[in-house]
Amino acid sequence: MEKTEALYDKFLDEYVSDDAVRKYTTLTAGYGITYLLKNDYGQIYEDVVDKYLLTSPAKPLRLLEFGCGAGMNITRLVELLAEKGVQIDYAYGTDFSPRLVEAAGKEAQAFLPAKLASKLKFCVAHNERLVEDLSEGIGEAKSQIGSFDLVIGVNTFRYCHRFGTQNDCAKDVFRLLRPGGVCVNIDMNDRFPAFRSHLKRGNDGGVECYLPSLDEYSSPFESAGFEILKKGNFCWIPHSAGRALTACCAFMTPILNLLARSRAMRSLVIARKPV
């Protein structure tokens, strides 16, 4: 328990720092993440919405991102869907860092029209107790359980594995989604050479830097009752890349996918709550 609390405190110190705010907000983040949100990641979200979530007659979507950091991803998703003419009922972003939640609110106000920004709210919540913390954060007693159409997590689920709370998080995501709702999880691939966790293991046995395998990313969702729609590896562009490196990596992506897709930077799991 003491070891877990010490690890949590270390992560919290990291993610309430000025460096964290600069790293996860549009004006100071790398060009690579901005590109990915509009392209690679954006295409995944579009495909999920078009294939699984659009209804006839159309119903406004309800969105949630857990571990949202400073809100870049959910803000761009709201913007992307609005540009496609997809109506949004409401959207929430949660993160365990109060500093990043504050920055996320400013991100939405800066990059969304006022009408759209009013649909997006952020609150402090831990991944392992999403239902409880989200209910408290929005001031409504668990009213959002079973209401969300789409839940996304980007570069956050690996921390659940490090704390041993991955099953708790997956169960809460399951509870928050409506029947037929979809969860998209994107995280670091342990098979990408620069990420490989066994190269980073220190005195803690690798817990602090541990990266799950693709099967480890998907298994908690399977255990929670999800149907796995897709899992695999993709993306060769670092979040921190500048314009030149982003352009080079985008150009090389088809070749790299052909030669070594399983070694790509990101792991992807798309899971659906059964109807």
N, C-alpha and C positions, 0 to 999 in steps of 0.2 A: 504493500500500500504506500509506504513512504517513497519507494522508488518511482511509483506511478505519479504521485503528487509532485515529486521533484521534476519529473519529465514534463508534466503539465505546466508547472511554473516556468520552466525554461522556454517552452513553446509560447506561452502567453507573453513573456518578456520580449520574445522575438517579434510577435505579431501586434504589439502595441507601440512599436518603435516608429520613429520618423522614417527609417529605411523601409519598413513594411508599407507604410502609406505611399511612399514614392514608387515602390515596386509594383503596387497593385492598383494604381490610378492611371487613367488614360494619358494625362499630360507628361508623366514621367516614367511610365512603364515602357518596356521594349516595343519596337514596332512589330515584332513577330506576333505578339499576342493580339494586337489590334487586327492584324491580317487574318489570323486564325479565326477570330470571332466573326469576321465577315465572310470567311471562306470555308475552311475545313470544318470547324465547329458549327458554323452557321448552317452549312449544308446538312449536317447530321440532324440538327434541330428541325430544319425545314422538312426533311424526309420523314421524320417521326410524326410531325404535325399533319402533313399531307396524307400519310399512309394509315395512321392509326387514330388520330384525334379529331379530325374534321367530321362534323355530323351534318345531316340534312334533315330539317332546317338547321342552319349554323347556330351554335351556342358559343357565347364568349368563353374563352379559356381561362383557367385558373392555374397559376404558375407558382413554383417554389424552387429556389436554389438554396441548398444547405451548404455551409462552408463557403459563403459567397465572397469572402474577403471584402475588398472595397467596392464591390458591386459592378465591375466592368462587364461581367458575363451576362447577368440577368438584365442589366440595362440595355445591352446590345440585343439581347433576345427580344425584349419588349419592342424595341425600335424595329427590328427585323420583321416581326410579325405584323406590326402596324403598317409597315411598307407593303406587305403582301395583302393587306386588307383583312387580316385576321383580327377579330374583335377580342379584346382582353377584359375579363371581368375584374380580376385583381391579380397582383403578383407580390410575392414576399421574398426577401432575402434574409438569411440568418447566418451569423458567425459568432464564434466564442469570444472574439476580440471587440470590446466596446469601441476602441479607437477606429477599427476598420468599419464597424457598423456606422459610426458617425461620418466617416469618409464616403461610405456608400451612398448615404443620403445626399451628400453634396454632389457626388458623381451623377446621380439621377437628375437632380435639379439642373446641372450644367449641360447635360447632353440630351435631355428629352424635352419635348414641348410640355407646357404646364399641365395640359389635360392628361397626357400619358404619365407624367411624373406623379400625378396624384393617385394613380392606380398602383404605384409601387411603394411598398413600405419595407423597412428593415428593422430587425430586432436582434438582440443578443440571445443566442441559443446554442446549446452544445449538441453535437451530432448524435451523441448517445442517448439524449433525452429530448428529441425534437418535439414530440407531441406536448410534453409538459411545458417546456420553455417557450415554444411558439404560442401556446395558449395563454401563458402568462404575459408574454411580450406584446400581444395584440389586444389584451384585455378582454378576451372572449373565451369563456370556459369550454375549451376543446371543440368549439363550433366548426373548426376547419377539418376535423377528422373525416376522412372519406370524401373530401370535396375537390381535391386537386386533380387536374388532368395530366399535368406534366411536372415532374420533380427532377431536377438536375443537380449533379455534384461534379465539380471540376477540381482536380488536384486537392481533394480533401479526404477521400475515403481511406487512403493509406494511413492516415493518422489514427483512424479507428482501429486498424490492425495493430498499430504500435501500442495502443492502449488496451487491446483485447476487447474492444466494444463494437466490433463490426456487426455482430448479430443483432445487438440492440438497435443500432442505426438502421439496418435493413428492415427490421420489424416495424420501426416507427414510420419509415418511408412507406411501407406497405399499408399501414393504418391511415396515413394521410391521403393516399391516392384513392380516387373513386374506382369502382370496378371498371376495368378496361383502361385505366390510367397507366402511364408509362414513366419509368425512371431511366434517365440517361446518366451513366457514370463514366467519366473520363479521368484517367490518372496516369502516373508515370509507369512505364513498362520496365520491369526488372531485367529484361533481356537486352535493352539498349545498352551498348558497351559502357557509355559514360555514366549510366545510372546504377550499374549492377551493385546490389546491396552488399554482397560478400566482400567487395573491394573497400567498403566504407565501414566495416565492422570494427568497433573499438572495444574498450573495456566493458561496455554495457552489453556485449554479445550481439550488437547490431540492431538493438531495439530502436534506438533513436533514428537510424537511417534506413530501417527495414522497408523494402518494397515488396508487396505481394506479387505473386504470379497472376497470370490472367485467370486461371481457375480459382485462385484465392479471392480475386475480386468478385467473381460471379457466384461463388458457393454460398455466401451469406444471403444473397437475394433468392437463390433457389430454396434454401432452408426456410426462408420467411414465407414461401408460397408463390413466388413470382414464376412466370414463364419467361425463360430467357429467349428473347427474339434474335439477338445478335451479340456475338463477342469476337473480338479480334484486335489487331494492332494497326495503327495508322499514324500519320503525322511525322514529318522530318524537319519541322521548323521549330527552333527554340523560342520560347516566349520572349526571351531577352534579345533576340536577334535584331540587328539594325536593318535598314532597307536593303542594302546590298546582299547581306547574308540571306535574308528572307527571299529575295528574288532568286538567288542561286539555289537554295534548298527547294523552292517551289518548282524550279526548272528540272531539278534532279529527281523529284518525287516519283514520277512514273517509273523511272529506271530502278530506283531503290525499292519501290514496291514490288517490282517484278523479281528482283534478285534476293531481297531479304525483308519481306514485309513483317515477319515475326520479330524483327529486331528494331522496328520503328519506335519512336519516342513514347507514344501513348498507348495505353490499353483502353478499350472501349467495351462497355457492357450495357446493352439495352434490354430492359426487363419490363414485362407488363403484368399488372395485377389481373388475374383471371376475371372474366365477366361472371 
